[in-house]
Amino acid sequence: MPADDSSNVHCRLDELLEARGMTLTELSRQVGVSLVNLSVLKNDRAKAIRFSTLTAICNALDCEVGDLLVIPPHA
């Protein structure tokens, strides 16, 4: 099977931020990740994420990895 750059993983960052009344800018400050990099993640354009970044985001949003990253049923 050939390597494919596309991924079916969806990032629920928008929904989690809204549920917590937090902005992307505020999250960026809390986790020490640039606004641009968080935006790439939020818009499902990220090809990878460091475990340290994932941990920091989940800690800041008080969520689990599975709350943040999901594979939609139709994938």
C-alpha positions in Angstrom: 0.0 0.0 0.0 1.6 3.3 -1.0 2.2 6.0 1.6 -0.5 8.6 1.7 0.0 12.1 3.2 -3.7 12.6 3.9 -5.1 11.6 7.2 -8.6 10.9 8.4 -7.9 12.3 11.9 -10.0 15.3 12.8 -8.9 17.8 15.4 -11.8 19.0 17.6 -9.8 22.0 18.9 -12.6 24.5 17.9 -15.3 22.7 19.8 -13.1 22.2 22.9 -12.1 25.9 23.0 -15.7 27.0 22.6 -16.9 24.7 25.3 -14.3 26.1 27.6 -14.8 29.8 26.6 -11.1 30.0 25.6 -9.5 31.6 22.6 -6.8 30.1 20.4 -4.6 33.0 21.4 -5.1 32.2 25.1 -4.3 28.5 24.5 -1.2 29.5 22.5 0.0 31.5 25.5 -0.8 28.7 28.0 0.9 25.9 26.1 3.8 27.8 24.5 2.9 26.9 20.9 2.6 29.5 18.2 -0.8 30.6 17.0 0.2 29.6 13.5 1.0 26.0 14.6 -2.3 25.7 16.6 -4.2 27.1 13.6 -2.7 24.4 11.4 -3.7 21.8 13.9 -7.2 23.3 14.3 -7.8 23.3 10.6 -6.8 19.6 10.2 -3.7 20.5 8.1 -1.1 19.2 10.6 0.8 16.1 9.4 2.2 15.4 12.9 2.1 16.6 16.5 4.7 16.2 19.2 3.6 14.2 22.3 4.8 17.2 24.5 2.5 19.5 22.5 -0.4 17.1 22.7 0.1 16.7 26.4 0.3 20.5 26.9 -2.9 21.1 24.9 -4.8 18.3 26.7 -3.7 19.7 30.1 -4.7 23.2 29.2 -8.1 22.1 28.0 -8.6 19.4 30.7 -9.3 16.7 28.2 -8.0 13.4 26.9 -6.3 12.8 23.6 -9.4 11.1 22.3 -11.5 14.2 23.1 -9.1 16.3 20.9 -8.3 13.9 18.1 -11.0 11.7 16.5 -11.4 9.6 13.4 -14.9 10.3 12.1 -17.1 7.2 11.4 -17.2 7.8 7.6 -13.3 7.7 7.4 
